[in-house]
Amino acid sequence: MYNLFINTGKELGHINPEIQGHFSEHLGRCIYEGIFVGEDSSIPNTKGMRNDVVEALKEMKIPVLRWPGGCFADEYHWKDGIGPKESRKKMINTNWGGVTEDNSFGTHEFMELAEQLGCKTYINGNVGSGTVREMSEWVEYMTFDGVSPMADLRRANGREKPWTVDYFAVGNETWGCGGNMVPEYYANLYKHYQTFVKQYNPDKKIKKLAVGPTDKDYNWTETMLRECFRQQGTFPQNFGYMDGLTLHYYTLPYDWDHKGSATQFNDKEWYMTLAKTFAMEEFIEKHSAIMDRYDPDCRIGLMVDEWGTWYDVEEGTNPGFLYQQNTIRDALIAAINLNIFNKHCKRVKMANIAQLVNVLQAVILTEGEKMVKTPTYYVFKMFSAHQAGELLESTVNTDKIGLEEQYMVPNLHESVSRGKDGKINITLANLSCTEAFDVSSTLMGSAIKSVKATIVGGEMHAHNTFDEPSVVEEKEFTDISFEGDRISFKIPASSVMLIEAEI
């Protein structure tokens, strides 16, 4: 018997909905075919956006969407993507497959998508090949409501009122595809560029994000905080230079030269992949410790704006399109990471899985008129119960499981929150691919009135295809009981559960 203890009287932090955010890049079939098909398409759409995809994402309660990249952001010039589509410039997508980008999906289309989804907007600016003026004018174009050249240009292109930009990143991966910079150089460049990301609407402040580290580059974080953080004082209306620092980490079973298959793997590779995703917690803790020295009040968020699994592409697909399938293994990885983000919600304010549709650990796959929701989709839908909740103190006793010493993982992994409605939401993952476990969950000091649960699980290779789209779904879980302050159940192998308790 494994015991899960929940202290309903101790709240540890607020869980931003943006922790369950998503990332859409001009990469492969994410934007074109995945989200945007154009108004003339035979696929049902609203202003070019696929109705089936939009409805699925709304059902999942998508909180924020990042665009246009990624590496693509640092070769994207926003003025090429506005105005009549027939006159927009075409370009080569040098990062992803060398295909022609016709810019038919630009600023207006992205903002239309965000409005249809009802989600917050995260714009990634071009530092790698762009100018300060270009970035500044983009912000003016999107957010200024007065008379100015860019606001007038927006109106001429059919949008009278400005949009809301919730987050704006100054560059992307400037240590790599965004310019191969050293942190000292980028820190100065960031301070320069962010100065001209103007706040045209004081009631809708743009949160400015600086490029942070990849993996365990702690020197990058140290440099950015040392150079770009300042105490509130001289300019009280502008605390510091940034509202967030990004972090990127991808889970690969092996390495960048041989990533492994998304669907063909053995028990050893199952545990190897799960173990590698747990590195996320170490990275968050160590980067957070550096940030704590400068910013003990956690005013600067750690934004994990690229994370997820990365495998070899599916056979017969363009290697530059990063198309991969999505199994129960990915569902467990999603649950582990989302639980980690919840548990570190005091510092982690946003996270964006890569990517939304048809790329890497996508929540949706499309093929022509067909659409399937992946196992990862159902985990995100399940975890939406935590959005805007309060993290509760929780512990579960675990055993280490696995086949090799360096790739051992805990058999159970959890996070718990209290929703605005007062209900207790428990997400629990069973990381064993073979064994079920009996669990007794105690809500200390709270009498339970009712319990309901759902589950996502199955054989570890299980996945949805266009011919069989319902192999993996979120299902009601009824083999659960409660008495007093205790909930009892057996969690099946390779599964993720959501338990909602009314107290």
C-alpha positions as CSV (number, residue, x, y, z in Angstrom):
1,M,0.0,0.0,0.0
2,Y,1.3,3.4,-0.9
3,N,0.2,6.4,1.1
4,L,-0.5,9.8,-0.4
5,F,-0.8,12.5,2.3
6,I,-2.4,15.9,1.4
7,N,-2.3,18.8,3.8
8,T,-5.5,20.7,2.8
9,G,-4.6,23.5,5.2
10,K,-1.3,24.4,3.6
11,E,-1.2,26.3,0.3
12,L,2.3,26.6,-1.3
13,G,1.6,28.8,-4.3
14,H,-0.7,29.8,-7.1
15,I,-0.8,27.7,-10.3
16,N,-0.8,30.0,-13.3
17,P,-3.0,28.5,-16.1
18,E,-0.1,29.4,-18.4
19,I,1.9,26.5,-17.0
20,Q,-0.2,24.4,-19.4
21,G,0.7,26.6,-22.4
22,H,1.5,25.6,-26.0
23,F,3.9,26.5,-28.8
24,S,3.2,26.9,-32.5
25,E,6.0,27.5,-34.9
26,H,6.2,27.8,-38.7
27,L,7.6,24.3,-38.8
28,G,6.4,21.3,-40.8
29,R,2.6,21.0,-40.7
30,C,2.0,22.8,-37.4
31,I,0.6,26.1,-38.8
32,Y,-0.3,25.1,-42.4
33,E,-2.6,22.1,-42.6
34,G,-2.5,21.7,-38.8
35,I,-4.2,24.9,-37.8
36,F,-4.6,27.1,-40.8
37,V,-6.1,25.8,-44.1
38,G,-7.3,29.0,-45.6
39,E,-10.9,30.2,-46.1
40,D,-11.2,28.4,-49.5
41,S,-10.4,25.0,-48.1
42,S,-12.9,22.1,-48.2
43,I,-12.0,21.4,-44.6
44,P,-14.5,23.2,-42.3
45,N,-13.0,26.4,-41.1
46,T,-13.7,29.8,-39.7
47,K,-11.6,32.6,-41.3
48,G,-9.1,29.9,-42.3
49,M,-8.8,28.2,-38.9
50,R,-9.7,24.5,-38.7
51,N,-13.0,24.2,-36.8
52,D,-12.1,20.8,-35.4
53,V,-8.7,21.8,-34.1
54,V,-10.1,25.0,-32.6
55,E,-12.9,23.2,-30.8
56,A,-10.5,20.5,-29.5
57,L,-8.1,23.1,-28.1
58,K,-11.0,25.1,-26.5
59,E,-12.2,21.8,-24.9
60,M,-8.6,21.3,-23.6
61,K,-8.7,24.9,-22.1
62,I,-5.6,26.1,-23.8
63,P,-4.4,29.1,-21.8
64,V,-1.7,30.7,-23.9
65,L,-0.1,30.2,-27.3
66,R,3.5,31.1,-28.4
67,W,4.2,32.2,-32.0
68,P,5.9,32.4,-34.6
69,G,8.9,30.4,-33.2
70,G,11.3,29.0,-32.2
71,C,14.2,29.3,-34.5
72,F,11.8,30.6,-37.2
73,A,11.2,33.7,-35.1
74,D,14.7,35.0,-35.7
75,E,14.3,34.9,-39.5
76,Y,10.7,36.2,-39.4
77,H,10.1,39.8,-40.6
78,W,6.5,40.6,-39.5
79,K,5.8,43.1,-42.3
80,D,6.1,40.3,-44.8
81,G,3.0,38.7,-43.1
82,I,0.5,41.6,-43.3
83,G,-1.7,43.1,-46.0
84,P,-3.3,41.3,-49.0
85,K,-2.1,37.7,-49.1
86,E,-1.4,37.8,-52.8
87,S,1.2,40.5,-52.3
88,R,2.9,39.1,-49.3
89,K,6.6,38.2,-49.7
90,K,7.6,34.5,-49.9
91,M,10.7,33.3,-48.1
92,I,12.6,30.1,-47.5
93,N,12.2,28.4,-44.1
94,T,15.9,27.7,-43.7
95,N,15.6,26.1,-40.3
96,W,12.8,23.6,-41.1
97,G,13.0,21.7,-44.3
98,G,14.0,24.5,-46.7
99,V,10.4,24.8,-47.8
100,T,8.8,28.0,-49.1
101,E,6.9,30.1,-46.5
102,D,4.3,32.2,-48.2
103,N,3.4,34.3,-45.1
104,S,-0.3,33.7,-45.6
105,F,-0.4,33.2,-41.8
106,G,0.8,36.4,-40.1
107,T,0.0,38.7,-37.3
108,H,-3.7,39.2,-38.1
109,E,-4.2,35.4,-38.5
110,F,-2.4,34.6,-35.3
111,M,-4.5,37.1,-33.4
112,E,-7.6,35.8,-35.0
113,L,-6.6,32.3,-33.9
114,A,-6.0,33.5,-30.3
115,E,-9.4,35.2,-30.3
116,Q,-11.2,32.0,-31.5
117,L,-9.3,30.0,-28.8
118,G,-9.9,32.6,-26.1
119,C,-6.3,32.3,-25.0
120,K,-3.5,34.7,-24.1
121,T,-0.9,35.7,-26.7
122,Y,2.8,35.1,-26.6
123,I,4.8,36.8,-29.4
124,N,8.4,36.0,-30.0
125,G,10.4,38.9,-31.5
126,N,13.3,38.7,-34.0
127,V,16.7,39.6,-32.5
128,G,18.8,37.2,-34.6
129,S,18.2,38.9,-38.0
130,G,15.9,41.8,-37.0
131,T,16.4,45.4,-35.8
132,V,15.3,47.3,-32.8
133,R,13.1,49.5,-35.0
134,E,11.4,46.4,-36.5
135,M,10.6,45.0,-33.1
136,S,9.4,48.3,-31.8
137,E,7.2,48.9,-34.8
138,W,5.6,45.5,-34.4
139,V,4.6,46.2,-30.8
140,E,3.2,49.6,-32.0
141,Y,1.3,47.9,-34.8
142,M,-0.3,45.4,-32.5
143,T,-1.0,47.4,-29.4
144,F,-1.2,51.2,-30.0
145,D,-4.7,52.7,-30.1
146,G,-3.8,56.3,-31.2
147,V,-2.7,57.9,-34.4
148,S,0.7,56.7,-35.5
149,P,2.2,55.2,-38.7
150,M,2.0,51.6,-37.4
151,A,-1.5,52.0,-35.9
152,D,-2.7,53.5,-39.1
153,L,-1.1,50.7,-41.1
154,R,-3.0,48.2,-38.9
155,R,-6.3,50.0,-39.6
156,A,-5.5,50.0,-43.3
157,N,-5.1,46.3,-43.1
158,G,-8.6,45.8,-41.6
159,R,-8.1,45.9,-37.8
160,E,-9.4,49.1,-36.1
161,K,-8.7,48.3,-32.5
162,P,-5.4,47.1,-31.1
163,W,-4.9,43.6,-29.8
164,T,-3.6,42.5,-26.4
165,V,-0.1,41.1,-26.4
166,D,0.3,39.3,-23.0
167,Y,3.9,38.2,-23.4
168,F,6.7,39.3,-25.7
169,A,10.1,37.5,-25.9
170,V,13.1,39.4,-27.0
171,G,14.7,36.7,-29.2
172,N,14.8,33.0,-29.0
173,E,17.7,30.6,-28.2
174,T,20.3,33.4,-28.7
175,W,22.9,30.9,-27.5
176,G,22.1,28.8,-30.6
177,C,20.0,29.3,-33.7
178,G,19.1,32.8,-32.6
179,G,22.6,34.1,-33.0
180,N,25.2,31.9,-31.2
181,M,25.8,34.6,-28.6
182,V,27.6,34.6,-25.3
183,P,25.4,35.6,-22.3
184,E,27.2,38.9,-21.7
185,Y,26.6,40.0,-25.2
186,Y,22.9,39.0,-25.2
187,A,22.3,40.6,-21.8
188,N,23.3,44.0,-23.2
189,L,21.4,43.4,-26.4
190,Y,18.3,42.4,-24.4
191,K,18.4,45.6,-22.3
192,H,18.7,47.6,-25.6
193,Y,15.9,45.9,-27.4
194,Q,13.4,45.6,-24.5
195,T,13.7,49.4,-24.0
196,F,11.7,49.8,-27.2
197,V,9.0,47.3,-26.4
198,K,6.7,50.1,-25.3
199,Q,3.8,49.8,-22.9
200,Y,1.1,51.6,-24.9
201,N,-1.7,50.5,-22.7
202,P,-1.0,50.7,-19.0
203,D,-4.0,48.5,-18.2
204,K,-2.7,45.7,-20.4
205,K,1.0,45.5,-19.6
206,I,3.1,43.4,-21.9
207,K,5.3,41.0,-19.9
208,K,8.8,41.0,-21.3
209,L,10.7,37.7,-21.5
210,A,14.5,37.4,-21.9
211,V,16.1,34.4,-23.4
212,G,17.3,32.1,-20.7
213,P,19.3,28.9,-20.6
214,T,19.2,25.5,-22.2
215,D,19.4,22.5,-19.9
216,K,22.1,23.1,-17.2
217,D,23.7,26.3,-18.5
218,Y,23.7,27.9,-15.1
219,N,26.3,30.5,-16.1
220,W,23.7,31.9,-18.6
221,T,21.2,32.4,-15.8
222,E,23.7,33.9,-13.5
223,T,24.8,36.4,-16.2
224,M,21.3,37.4,-17.1
225,L,20.3,38.0,-13.5
226,R,23.5,39.9,-12.7
227,E,23.3,42.1,-15.8
228,C,19.5,42.6,-16.3
229,F,18.0,42.5,-12.8
230,R,17.7,45.7,-10.8
231,Q,15.9,46.5,-7.6
232,Q,12.8,48.6,-7.7
233,G,13.8,52.2,-7.0
234,T,14.8,54.8,-9.5
235,F,12.0,53.9,-11.9
236,P,9.2,52.4,-9.8
237,Q,6.9,52.0,-12.7
238,N,9.3,49.5,-14.4
239,F,10.5,46.8,-12.0
240,G,13.7,45.5,-13.6
241,Y,14.2,44.8,-17.2
242,M,12.3,41.5,-17.5
243,D,9.2,39.7,-16.2
244,G,10.4,36.3,-17.2
245,L,13.5,34.2,-18.1
246,T,13.0,31.3,-20.5
247,L,14.3,27.7,-20.1
248,H,14.4,25.0,-22.8
249,Y,14.8,21.3,-22.2
250,Y,13.8,18.4,-24.4
251,T,13.5,14.7,-23.4
252,L,15.4,12.4,-25.7
253,P,15.7,8.6,-25.0
254,Y,19.3,8.6,-26.4
255,D,21.0,11.7,-27.9
256,W,20.7,14.2,-30.7
257,D,22.3,11.9,-33.3
258,H,20.0,8.9,-32.4
259,K,16.9,10.0,-30.6
260,G,15.0,6.7,-30.8
261,S,11.5,5.7,-32.1
262,A,8.3,7.3,-30.9
263,T,6.4,4.0,-31.0
264,Q,9.0,1.1,-31.1
265,F,10.7,0.9,-27.7
266,N,11.2,-1.7,-25.0
267,D,10.9,-1.6,-21.2
268,K,14.5,-0.4,-20.8
269,E,13.8,2.6,-23.2
270,W,10.5,3.3,-21.3
271,Y,12.3,3.9,-18.0
272,M,15.3,5.5,-19.7
273,T,13.0,8.2,-21.3
274,L,11.1,8.7,-18.0
275,A,14.3,9.1,-16.1
276,K,15.6,11.7,-18.5
277,T,12.5,13.8,-18.2
278,F,13.0,14.0,-14.5
279,A,16.1,16.1,-15.2
280,M,13.6,18.9,-15.7
281,E,13.1,19.1,-11.9
282,E,16.9,19.4,-11.3
283,F,17.2,22.2,-13.9
284,I,14.3,24.1,-12.5
285,E,15.6,23.8,-8.9
286,K,19.1,24.9,-9.7
287,H,18.1,27.8,-12.0
288,S,15.6,28.9,-9.5
289,A,18.2,28.9,-6.7
290,I,20.3,31.4,-8.8
291,M,17.2,33.5,-9.4
292,D,16.3,33.4,-5.7
293,R,19.5,35.2,-4.8
294,Y,18.6,38.2,-6.9
295,D,14.8,38.0,-6.8
296,P,13.7,36.3,-3.5
297,D,10.1,37.6,-4.1
298,C,9.8,35.6,-7.3
299,R,8.8,38.6,-9.4
300,I,10.6,37.2,-12.4
301,G,9.0,34.0,-13.7
302,L,10.9,31.0,-15.0
303,M,9.2,30.3,-18.3
304,V,9.8,26.8,-19.6
305,D,8.7,27.8,-23.1
306,E,10.0,24.7,-24.9
307,W,9.8,21.2,-23.5
308,G,8.6,17.8,-24.5
309,T,9.8,14.6,-26.2
310,W,11.9,14.5,-29.3
311,Y,12.2,11.3,-31.3
312,D,13.3,10.3,-34.7
313,V,10.7,11.4,-37.3
314,E,8.2,9.0,-38.6
315,E,9.4,6.9,-41.5
316,G,8.7,8.5,-44.9
317,T,8.2,12.1,-43.5
318,N,10.4,15.1,-44.1
319,P,13.2,15.1,-41.5
320,G,12.8,18.9,-41.2
321,F,9.1,18.6,-40.3
322,L,9.7,16.8,-36.9
323,Y,6.5,14.7,-37.2
324,Q,6.3,12.0,-34.6
325,Q,3.6,9.8,-33.1
326,N,2.5,10.0,-29.5
327,T,2.0,7.1,-27.1
328,I,1.2,6.3,-23.5
329,R,4.9,7.0,-22.8
330,D,4.3,10.6,-23.9
331,A,1.3,10.8,-21.7
332,L,3.4,9.8,-18.6
333,I,6.1,12.3,-19.6
334,A,3.5,15.1,-19.9
335,A,2.1,14.2,-16.5
336,I,5.5,14.2,-14.9
337,N,6.4,17.6,-16.3
338,L,3.1,19.2,-15.5
339,N,3.3,17.8,-11.9
340,I,6.8,19.3,-11.7
341,F,5.7,22.7,-12.9
342,N,2.8,22.6,-10.4
343,K,5.2,21.8,-7.5
344,H,7.4,24.7,-8.6
345,C,4.7,27.2,-9.3
346,K,6.1,29.8,-7.1
347,R,8.9,30.4,-9.7
348,V,7.5,28.6,-12.8
349,K,4.9,31.0,-14.2
350,M,4.5,29.6,-17.8
351,A,5.5,26.5,-19.8
352,N,4.9,25.8,-23.5
353,I,5.0,22.2,-24.8
354,A,6.5,21.8,-28.3
355,Q,4.4,21.8,-30.3
356,L,0.7,22.3,-30.8
357,V,-0.1,20.2,-33.9
358,N,1.8,17.7,-36.0
359,V,5.2,18.6,-34.6
360,L,7.1,16.8,-31.8
361,Q,5.0,16.0,-28.7
362,A,1.8,17.4,-30.3
363,V,-1.6,17.3,-28.6
364,I,-3.3,17.0,-32.0
365,L,-2.3,15.2,-35.3
366,T,-4.0,16.0,-38.6
367,E,-4.1,14.3,-42.1
368,G,-6.3,16.1,-44.6
369,E,-9.8,16.3,-43.1
370,K,-8.9,13.8,-40.3
371,M,-7.9,14.8,-36.8
372,V,-6.9,12.8,-33.8
373,K,-6.3,13.8,-30.2
374,T,-3.1,12.2,-28.8
375,P,-2.6,10.7,-25.3
376,T,-0.8,13.9,-24.4
377,Y,-3.9,15.9,-25.3
378,Y,-6.0,13.9,-22.8
379,V,-3.4,14.5,-20.1
380,F,-3.5,18.3,-20.7
381,K,-7.3,18.2,-20.6
382,M,-7.1,16.3,-17.3
383,F,-4.6,18.8,-15.8
384,S,-6.8,21.8,-16.7
385,A,-8.5,21.1,-13.4
386,H,-5.4,22.7,-11.8
387,Q,-5.6,25.9,-13.7
388,A,-5.7,29.0,-11.4
389,G,-5.7,26.6,-8.4
390,E,-3.7,26.8,-5.2
391,L,-0.9,24.2,-4.8
392,L,-1.4,22.1,-1.7
393,E,1.4,20.4,0.3
394,S,1.4,16.7,-0.6
395,T,3.8,13.7,-0.3
396,V,3.6,10.1,-1.5
397,N,5.9,7.3,-0.5
398,T,7.4,5.6,-3.5
399,D,9.8,2.9,-4.6
400,K,12.4,3.2,-7.2
401,I,11.7,1.1,-10.3
402,G,13.5,0.5,-13.6
403,L,15.9,-1.9,-15.2
404,E,19.2,-0.1,-14.9
405,E,20.6,1.8,-11.9
406,Q,21.2,5.1,-13.7
407,Y,17.6,5.1,-15.1
408,M,15.6,4.4,-11.9
409,V,12.4,6.4,-11.4
410,P,9.8,6.7,-8.6
411,N,6.8,4.4,-9.2
412,L,4.3,7.2,-8.4
413,H,4.4,10.9,-9.0
414,E,1.7,13.5,-7.9
415,S,0.6,17.1,-7.5
416,V,-2.5,18.4,-5.7
417,S,-4.3,21.7,-5.8
418,R,-7.4,23.4,-4.5
419,G,-9.7,24.9,-7.1
420,K,-11.6,28.1,-6.9
421,D,-14.7,25.9,-6.2
422,G,-12.9,24.5,-3.1
423,K,-12.6,21.0,-4.6
424,I,-9.3,19.1,-4.2
425,N,-7.7,18.0,-7.5
426,I,-5.2,15.2,-7.4
427,T,-3.1,14.2,-10.4
428,L,-1.3,10.9,-9.9
429,A,0.9,9.0,-12.4
430,N,1.9,5.4,-12.2
431,L,5.3,5.1,-14.0
432,S,5.5,1.3,-14.0
433,C,4.8,-0.2,-17.4
434,T,3.8,-3.6,-15.8
435,E,2.5,-3.2,-12.2
436,A,-0.6,-1.6,-10.6
437,F,-0.4,-0.2,-7.1
438,D,-2.8,0.1,-4.2
439,V,-3.0,3.7,-2.9
440,S,-4.5,5.2,0.2
441,S,-4.9,9.0,0.0
442,T,-5.4,10.9,3.2
443,L,-6.8,14.5,3.1
444,M,-5.6,15.4,6.6
445,G,-8.3,17.0,8.7
446,S,-10.9,17.1,5.9
447,A,-14.0,15.0,5.7
448,I,-14.7,13.9,2.1
449,K,-18.2,14.4,0.8
450,S,-17.8,12.9,-2.7
451,V,-15.1,11.6,-5.1
452,K,-15.0,11.2,-8.9
453,A,-12.0,10.2,-11.0
454,T,-10.9,9.8,-14.6
455,I,-7.9,8.0,-16.1
456,V,-5.7,8.0,-19.2
457,G,-3.8,4.8,-19.6
458,G,-3.2,1.5,-21.4
459,E,-0.5,-0.7,-22.8
460,M,2.7,1.4,-23.0
461,H,2.8,1.5,-26.8
462,A,-0.8,2.4,-27.2
463,H,-1.5,5.4,-29.4
464,N,-4.2,6.9,-31.6
465,T,-4.1,6.7,-35.4
466,F,-6.3,8.2,-38.1
467,D,-7.8,4.7,-38.6
468,E,-8.2,4.1,-34.9
469,P,-8.5,7.5,-33.3
470,S,-10.0,6.3,-29.9
471,V,-7.5,3.7,-28.7
472,V,-6.4,6.1,-25.9
473,E,-9.0,8.5,-24.3
474,E,-9.8,9.9,-20.9
475,K,-12.2,7.6,-19.3
476,E,-14.2,7.5,-16.1
477,F,-12.6,5.6,-13.3
478,T,-15.1,4.0,-10.9
479,D,-13.0,1.5,-8.8
480,I,-12.5,4.0,-6.1
481,S,-13.9,4.5,-2.6
482,F,-13.7,6.9,0.3
483,E,-14.5,7.0,4.0
484,G,-13.8,9.9,6.4
485,D,-10.7,11.6,5.2
486,R,-9.4,8.7,3.1
487,I,-9.6,7.7,-0.5
488,S,-8.7,4.2,-1.6
489,F,-8.0,2.8,-5.1
490,K,-5.6,0.8,-7.3
491,I,-3.9,2.8,-10.0
492,P,-3.3,0.6,-13.1
493,A,0.2,0.3,-14.8
494,S,1.3,3.1,-17.2
495,S,-1.6,5.5,-16.4
496,V,-2.4,9.0,-15.2
497,M,-5.4,9.7,-12.9
498,L,-7.3,12.8,-12.0
499,I,-9.2,12.5,-8.7
500,E,-11.6,15.3,-7.7
501,A,-12.6,15.3,-4.1
502,E,-15.3,17.5,-2.5
503,I,-14.7,18.3,1.1
